[in-house]
Amino acid sequence: MTLRVIVVNTGTKYDKWYSNNIEHMVKNYSNLSNYEFIELSIDRFEMQVANKLVMFNEFRDGQNIYFDLDSIIKGDCNQFLKKDLHVCHAWWRPAYHTPINSSIISWEGDLSHIYKTYEDQEDYFQLKY
């Protein structure tokens, strides 16, 4: 099974250099092997952070790992490869805030329901978040 390493580039905050840099770090420092590097350029939703949800709809099989464009990869990333959906624990956030950080996301298989939930209730989520 091939591993997908995914980055999502939306808006104008990050240029191609950031995608190239993640690809470089994965190749040289992550210890990941047999992977396909994929950059999605998406501006489907008004709320920029929601655009990364598109990857759950696009990649419905195999092992996937996502990195934010401002991530720094310094060592073995195999520890992040999980079958179930895994995200980072945001230990630095106040207790009243969500403990979830999406800088690294790992999953295997079909999680398109995440995308569908947002797409079906986009107005609600834009208002709430």
NORBELGI-V974331 format. One record per helix or strand. SS is the DSSP state (h for helix, s for strand). FROM is the first residue (numbers start at 1). TO is the last residue. If there is no record, write none. Layout:
ss->(SS | SS)
from->(FROM | FROM)
to->(TO | TO)
//
This chain:
ss->(s | h | s | h | s | h | s | s | h | h)
from->(3 | 16 | 35 | 48 | 63 | 78 | 86 | 100 | 112 | 122)
to->(9 | 29 | 41 | 58 | 67 | 80 | 89 | 108 | 120 | 128)
//
